[in-house]
Amino acid sequence: MKSLRAAIIAALFLLLPLSAIADDVTLISRDGAIELSGTLMGFDGEFYRIDTEYGVLTVDGSGVICDGPGCPGLGPYVAHITLSGAREMGQVLLPSLIEGFALRNGFALSREEEEGRKIVYTLYDGAESNRKAAVITLLLTNSSEGFADLIGNAADIVMSLREASAQERAMAREIGLGDIADHRLVRVLAHDALVPVISPGNPVRRLSLRQLAEVFSGRITNWAELGGEDAPITSYLLDEGAGFSELFTSSVVDGQGVRLSRDVERRRTNEALVEAVVADPFGLGVSLYSQTGNAGIVTLSGDCGFEVRAAPESVKAEDYPLSAPMYLYLPALRLPKIGRDFLDYLRSDAAQIVIRRVGLVDQMPGLIGLQSQGVRLVNAIRAAGDEIGLGELKRLADLMDRQTRLTVTFRFRGGSTALDAPSQSNVALLAHALQAGRFDGHMLTFVGFSDGQGAAEQNRRLSLKRAQVVLEAVRAAAELPMNAGQVTLRKEAFGEALPMACDDSEWGRRVNRRVEVWLD
C-alpha cells in the first residue's frame, strides 16, 4: 500500500504522451491491497496515466499489475510520439534531426511519407533488429493546427513559427497540460530570418520597416520613392498560409498599421520567389535568410540612421528585428524515455551541427568579440548627450574591452520584466550550459539595457532590475546555489547607453530593451 501511494504521489506531475488510445483498466498493487480503476490515458513503458474518480493519476508501472481490456500488450513496448505543426519545420529540419538522433544512438530506421501531409519514422533496435523501438510521426500542417492537435490529444509536441497565443496557453492549462510558455516546456530549436531581397543590379540597399510595410501595402509603388530608379515596384511573397508569409504580414505589415495589398505576387516556394526577384530588376521580395540564393539582401535601417544587418550572430541574438525562431512546445507531460532522449539530443553539439548543415542558425552560444561591435559603439557615441556622458561611455567601453558578449540575449514582453518566448527558451539553454560546466572558472555578467524613453537614471535602474530578473531565472533553472564556486554570476546595467536600433519605432525600442550576457 505504501509503495503504491508513494508511486502515485511521486508521479503526479510526471506526464505521459497523449496519443495513446484510452480504455478501461484496473491497476492492482503487487500486494493486492489497493486497486485503482479508470480509463487508461497513456503508458510509456514505465508509467501508467489513468483517469480515475480521484482525478488523473500517474502510477509507476513497477509497483502494479494491470488488468482490463485497455492494458498494454505483453510484448515489447513501442513508443509513439507525434509532432504536429509548421510544415517549414517538419519537411527538412526535424527529419534531419530524427535521422541524426537515430544514427548517433545506433537505431536503424525506415521512413514513410504521405506527400505534403505526414512523415512517419520507425526506429528499430540495432541495424540487424526487427524490433521496433519507436514510431515518430510528423504532421505537416501549420502552427495553429499544431496547437489544436496538442490540445485535442492528437499530438505530443508542437512545431511552431510563432509564440503560443494567450488563448492557446489558457486552453492547454485548463486541460492539465500546464503552462506551455514555461521555460521548461518551450524551446527554440533553430532560427531563420526574413530578409528583403532584390535583383543584384538594384541600387537600393537600405529600407526601414516602415518603408517595407508601405511597399507591401501598396502605399509606395515606385522605386524613386526609395531612392532608386523611376520604375514601378513588383512585390513578392510566399503563398498565403505559408508560416513565414503570415509572420511577415503580422509582424511588419499589420505591425505598421497598414494592410497587405492584393497586388502582391505570390510564389509557392522560397526558391521560386528568389528566382522571380533575381529575374525582375524592379522586384522586391521577402525571403528566408537561409535561402537567398543569388538575390541581393537589403539592410534594415531606422529614420535615425542606425542599421541592422542579418548575420548568424545578429539572428541568433535576435538583434535583427525579423529573426524567425522555430519553436517546439511541450505539454507538462512525461514523454517516453526515447522521446526524452531525443529532446536531450536536440540540445547537444551534434544536433547543432545538423541544424547548421540544413542552412539554419543553431542554438549553440556563440561569442561576439569587441572587433565585431564597432557599429554598436558608434551608435552609443551618436546617442550620447547630457544624460549619457563620457564617463558612462568609458565605463561601458572598459567592461566591453575585458569581456566578450555571448549570443544568448534576453528580451521582454511589452516593456515589462516578463520574458518573451525566445528568452524563456534561452533561460533553459544557458542553465543547461552551466550545468554541463561550459563556463566553469569564468564569470558571467548579465548586462541590462533599455530604450531611450524616459529619464536616463530611471532607465538604468529598470535595466538593472531586468538583469536581476534574468540572473535569478537562470540561477534557479540551473539549480545553482547563491555561492556556487564553479562559476560567478553578476549583474550590471547601462540603461540607454548602447542602442541597437532607433527608438522612433516599436521594433527599435523592443530591440533596445534587452539583457546581454558577457563572459570574462
N, C-alpha and C positions, 0 to 999 in steps of 0.2 A: 504494500500500500504506500509506504513512504517513498519507495523508488519511483512509483508511477507519479505520485504527487510532485516529487522533485523534478521529474522529467517534464511534466506539464508546465510547472512554474518557470523552469529554466528556458523553456522553448516558446513561451507565449508570444514573444516578439520575433521569433525566427520564422521566416515565411517561405512558403513553397511556391513553385510555379503554378500559375493559374490555369494552365492549358490542359489539365487532366480532366477526364470525364467523371462527373460527380455520380455517386451511387451509395447505397446503404451499406454500412459496416458496423461491426461491434469490435472494439478494442478491449481485450481482456488482459489484466496484469498477469504476469507469469505465475504468481502465487494464487490466482483466481479470486483475489479479494475485491477487485474493482473492475467494473465494466463501464465502458463509455459507448453509447450508441449514437449514430447520426449519419450525416452524409459526408462521404469522403470527397474532399476538395482537391487533394493533391498528395503525392508521395514521391520523394526524390531518392529513394533507395536508403535513406537514413531516418527521415521523419515523416509521420503522417500529419496531415492537416484535415481536421474533421469539424464539421458544423454540428454542434450539439445543442441541447436545451440550455446549456450554460454559456453558449456563445461559441465562437470559433476558437478551437484549441489546437495547439501543435504539440505532438507527442513523440518522444523518442521511440523509434521502432524496436530498439534492442530490448525494451522493457515490457513489450506487449505481444500478444498473439492476435492477429486479425482474423475475424470471422465474418462471413457475409458475401453477397454477390458482388460487392464493389471492391473486394480485396484484390490487390495486385497478384498477378500470377506467380507461380513458384520459380519460374525461370529467371535468368539474369535480368537485372533492372536495366532499362534503356531510357536515358534522359531525353526528354523532348523539350526543346527551347525554341520559342518563336519570337522573332524580331519583326516589327512592323513599322512602316513609316516611309520617310523620304526615299524615293527611288534613286535619287542622286547619291545617296549613301549606300544603298543596297545593291547597286549594279556592279560597282568595282571595289570600293573601299572595304566593305565588310567581307565580300568573298575573298579578297586578298588576305585579310587578317585571319579569317577562318582557316584558309589553306596554310598560312604561316604557322598558326597555332597547332594544326594537325601535324605538320612536318616536324616542328620543334619537339612535340610530345610523343612522337612515334605512332601516331594514328594513321591508318590507311583511310582514304575517303572516296566517296563517289558523289557525283553532282547530277541532279536532275533539274530541268528548268522548264517552266511554262512561260514562254517568251513574253516579257513585259509585265508579268504578274507575280511570279513566285520562283524562288530558287530554293531547292532542298538539298542539304548536305547530309550524308550519312557517314558517321565516323566509326571505324572498326578498330578493335584492339589489336594492334600489330599488323604488319604488312601481309602476313600469311593467314590472318584470322578472319573468319566469317562472323565472329560475334560482334554484334552492334554495341557500341558504347553510347552513342548519342545520335539524335536527329535534330539538326538545326535548320529551321525554316526562316527564310527571308521573304516577307510580304512586301512587294514593291508598290506602294501607294503614295501617300503624301503625309506631311507631318500631322495634319488634323486627323486623318484616318488612323494613324499610329496611336494617337492618344485615345481615340474612340475604341480601338481594339484592346488597348490596355484596360480601360475602364469596363469594357464589355466582356472581359475574361477570355479574349481571343489572342492575346499576346503577352509575353513576359517582359519585353524590353521595347521601348520606343526609339526609333531613329528620327531625329527632328532637325530641321534647319532653323528653328526659332525656339524661343523660350515657351514653356507651358503657360497658357493663359490662366488668369485668376479663376475662371470657371472650371477649367480642366483640373487645376490643383484642388479646388473645393470638392469636385465630384470624386476625385481619387481618394481624398481624405475621408469623405463620407462612407465609402465602401470598404474602408480599412486598409488602403494601400499606403497610408502615411503621407507626409508632405514630400511630394516628389521633387520639390525645389530645394530640399535639404542637400547640403554639400556631400553627404554620403550616398545620395540617390541620383544626382545629376552629374554628368561628366562631359567635358568637351573632348571628343575623340580626336579631332583634327580641325584645321582651319583652311578655308579657302577665302577668297575675297572677290568683290565686284569691282571691276575697273572699267572706266570709259575707254573705248578703243576707236581708232580712226585709221584711215588709209595712211601708209607710211609717208606719202608726199604731202599730207595736210600740215600746214604750218602751225595750227593751233595746238598748243601743248599744255595749256593750263585752263581749268574751269573750276568755278565754285560749285558747291552742291546746289545753290540756288539756280545758277545758270543751267545746270544739268537737268534739274526738275522742270524748268521753264521750256527747255527744248522738248522734253518728252510730254509736256502738257500742250505743246503747240503754240505757246506764247512767244517763243523765239523760233523763227523759221529760216533765218538766213545767217550764213557764216560771217557776214560782215558785222553782225551784231556782237560777235565773239572775237573780233579782231582778225578774221580770216578773209577769204575772197568773197566777192559778191555772188553768192550761189546758194540755192535752196539746200536745207539740211534734210537728209533722209535718216530717220532714226530707226534703230533695230533693237528688238528684244526677243528673248526666248518665248515660246508659246505660252499662252495663258494656262495657268495650272502648274507650270513648272515652278518648283520651290524657290529657286533663285530669282526668277522673274517676279514672283509675289513679294519676295523680300525687298527687291529694288522698289517696287511700287509702294509698298507700305512705309519703308524707311526713308526714301528720298522724295518721291512724288507727293504722296499723302503727307509726309513729314514737313514739306514746304507749303502745305495748304493749297495745293493745286490738284487737278485731276488728269489722269493719263489720257492722252489724245487717242482717238480711234484710228488715226492715220499712221500709227507706229507699225512698221514692218515686223512680222513675226517669223521666227525660224524654229524648227523643231529641235535642233541640236545646237550646242555651243560651237561645234566645228563649222556647221553651216552658217551660223551667224558671223563668225570671224571671216570666213571666205567671202561672204557678201560685203562686209565692211572693207576688206582689203581691196576688193574689186571696184568699190564705189569711192571715187575721190572726194565725194561730198557726204559720205556716210558717217554716222556716229552711233556706235553700239555700246551695249553694256555686256561685258564678257566675264567669265571666270578668270581669275588671276592665273590659275593653273593651266589654262588652255587659250592663251592669247595668240599663239602661232606667230604669223608674220605681221600682225597688226601693231600699230603704234599705240603706246599706253599714255593716256592723258593724266597729268598730275592734278590732284585736287588742291585748291587754294581757297583762302578766305579773302574778304574785302580788305583786311588789314595787311595782306601780303604774305602771311605765313603759308607754307606749303607742306603737304603730307604726301609722301610717295609710298606706293605699295612695294613692299620688300618683305622677305621672310620674317625679319625681326619686327618690323612695324605691324605686320599682320598678326604675328603670334602675341605681341604685347597689346594688340588692339589699339595702338596709337593711330592706325589707319582707320578712318571712320566707317568704311564699308567692309570691314572684316566680317567674314561669314562663318561663325562657329558651327561645327557639326556635333550635335548633342546625342548622347544616349541617356534616356530617362528610365530609371528602375523603380519598381514598387518596393515598399518596405517588406519584401517577402524573400524568403530564403530560396535561392536557386539551387538546383542540383550541384553536386561537387564539381562536375565538369564545367558547368556554367560559371561557377565561382573561379575556377582555374582560368577560364577564358577571360574573365574580367581582369584577373591579376595579370595575365599576359598582355592585355591592352595597355598597361602602364609600363611594360618592360622596354628596355633599349631595343630589343629585337623588333617589337611592334612599331617603334618609331621609325626604324629603317624601312619597314614595309610602307608606312604612311608616306615617307619621302619618295619612295620609288614609284608610287602611283601619282606623284606630282603635287601632293598636298603639303601643307605646313604642319609639322609634327608638334607634339607637346613637350618635347624634351626641353627643360630650362636651358636657355642659351645665354650668352654673355654679350653685352653691348659696351664696348670699351669707350674710353674718352675720345679716341680718334674718330668715332662714329657719331659723336654728339655735338658736332660743330653747329649744326642748324639750331639745335636747342639752345646753345649758349648765345648765338646771335639773337634768337627770339627773346632771351632773358635780357640782353642788353637793350634791345628795342623797347621792351616793356618797362624798363627801369624809369623811375621818376622820383617824386618827393617821398612816396611811401616805401618804395623799394630802392634803397640807396646802394652805394658802392660797398659798404660794409657787409650787407646781407649777401650781395652777389659774390664777394670774396669768400664768405663763409661757405656758400654753396659750391664755388669752384674748388675750394680746398678739400671738401668732402668728396667731390666727384673725382679729384685727382688721386685720392687714396683708395677709392673703392670702385668696383665695376658693377654696372647695372645688370640685373637678371631680366630676362624677357617676361618673367612672371609678374603680372601687373593686376591691380585690383581697382575696380570701379563700382559705382553705386547707383541705386535707383533714384531717379528724380531729385538729385541733390541731397539725399538723406544719408544716413550711415548704414543703410541696408544694402548688402552686396547684391549685384546683379548675378544672373545665372552663370556666365563665364567665370566670374570671380569666385562664386561658390565652388565651382569645379577646381579653380586654382588653389583654394584652401586645401582641398584633399590632395591635389598634386604636390604642393610644397610640403605638406605634412608627410606624405609618403616618402619624398626625397630626404626629409630629416630623419625619419625612422630608418631609412636604408643607410644612413651615415654619410650621405653625399657631401655634407657641409661640416663634418666633424673637424674641430680645430679652427673653425672660422667664425666670424661674426656676421650676422645678417642684420642690416639696418632697414627698418620699414619707414620709408620717407613719404610724408604726406604732402600733397599739392592741391591747390584749389583753382577755381576760376577767378576772374578779376572783379566779380560783382561784390560790392560792399567794401568795407574798410579793410586795409591790409592786415592789421593786427588781428581782427576778428577772423579773417580767412586763415591766418596762420594757426590760430587756436582750433578752428574747425578741422583743418587738415591734420593737426596733431591728434585730435580726437579720433579721426578716421584711421590714422596709423595705429593707434592703440587698439581699436576695434579689430583690425586685421591681425595684428600681432597676437592678440588673445585668442582669436578664432583659430589661427594656425597652431598656436601652442596647445590648445585644447584638443584639436584634431590629431596632433602628433603625440598627444599624451605625454608632453614634456613637463617635468616639474619646474617650478619657478627658478630654481638654482641649477638647472641642467648644465653639467660641466662640459659636455662634449661640443656644444655649440652655444654661442651667445646671441640672444635676440635683443635688439634695442629699437627705439623709435626716434624719429626726427621729423621736423616739418619746416617747410619754406613757403607755405601758402601760395600766393600767385606769382612767385618769383621765377618760375621756369615754365612758361606757357608752351603748349604743344600746338595750339591752333588759336584762331581768332575767337574772342568772346562775344562777337556780334551775332552768333547763331547758337541754337541749342546743341547741335552736334559738337561745335567747338568747345562750348562750356563743359559738355559731358566728357570729352577727351581730356580736358584740363583737370577735371576733378578725379584724382587718382591717388593710389598709394603704390609706389615703386618699391622694389626690394634690391638693395645694394649689398654686394659681397666684398669683404675686406681682402 
